[in-house]
Every structure is written in structure tokens, then in C-alpha cells.
Amino acid sequence: MCDRKQFPLISGFLSLDLVNTEIISHGRRRNLLVSEQNLLDWLHTMCDEIPSLDKSILTIPQSELSDILSSILELRFELRKNFESIADGYILDKDWVLSLEQNIKNAPFIYKLESGILKEFSTGEAKEKILSLISLDVLRLIDAGKLQKLKRCSNPDCVLLFIDLSGRRKWCSMKICGNRQKVARFQDKKQHN
């Protein structure tokens, strides 16, 4: 399968983990979804991370991959724009919510019991299914009040976003930016002693 370490899975939410497929590396913004294979790797990774996710999104006809990748990148752009706005304290854009609802209307859900677990499956073509699942994730974050706890990483050189349920979290991840800051402070302290 794919190397899940290539994607910074810091949120546990499909929509945020999609936004976080755009990172800063060596001082430059880097897109982790450059190719159709990257998209397939990300989808496999998300299905591994979120067991309730509809696995039928993994069976995408080769002829549709380019169009789906383009649509996912457009959705990611809109998600980032709106998530960053919310993290900066602005109110929720009602037109954006309507567009998310339209994505779900294009591929509504059915529910099935699988191994005693109620799972949702979106209907429709592959692209509509994926857009619907991501849009539903955003609407659930809104409904649960979790988007109000959306934050940017405190590292000014990082573009990752996360949900801060504790109210004290500063970094996207201690392994990524938090540790870098600790090391930088230690080195600075060492030089000044």
C-alpha cells in the first residue's frame, strides 16, 4: 500500500486532513496531491485511518482520476480559504455551507449495517461520492461546534490547521512544529550561555 507518513494526519477529520495535504517544506508551499497516484494514496490512507469511510471510493475508474483530482484540489482550495477565515475569527460563510449541502445532494447517503456497525455510503459516481463524504465531514464539524475551535499552527512557517479541543494547543503537532520550536529554543539558550 502507500506510505501514510507522507501525509500529516494530525486532525482525524477527512476535510481537515485534505486541507493539510498542502504543507510548507524547506520554506516552500508543497502540494502532496500532485498526481493521480497521490490522490489514490491519500484515499487509501484515509480509508485506513477512518474505518467507517465508504471504501467504494477506492474503486475509481482510471479514466476519471484526472477529473476527480482537479475537483478535489478545487474543493481543498475552498476548504482552506473558509477554514483559515474561521480560524482567524470570521463568521461562517452561508454560501459555502450551501455549496457543501449541494455536494451532498449530488451524492446522497444510504446506511447499512456491516459487522454490527452502521456505515454510510454515498450514492452516485466516484467524484460525487468523494465530494459528498468530505462535505458531510465539514457539516458535522459545524454541527458539533468543532470548527469554532479551529486553529492555525503557531509556527509562522506552517500552514497546517487543527481542532484545539483543550484550548491550550499551539502546534499542529509536537512531532512536527512543537519539537522544532523546542530544539530552536534550546539551541538559542545554549548559544547565549
Secondary structure by P-SEA (a helix, b strand, c coil): cccccccccccccaaaaaaacccccccbbbbccccaaaaaaaaaaaaaaccccccccccccccaaaaaaaaaaaaaaaaaaaaaaaaacccccaaaaaaaaaaaaabbbbbbbcccbbbbbbbccaaaaaaaaaaaaaaaaaaacccccccccccccccbbbbccccccccccccccaaaaaaaaaaaaaaac
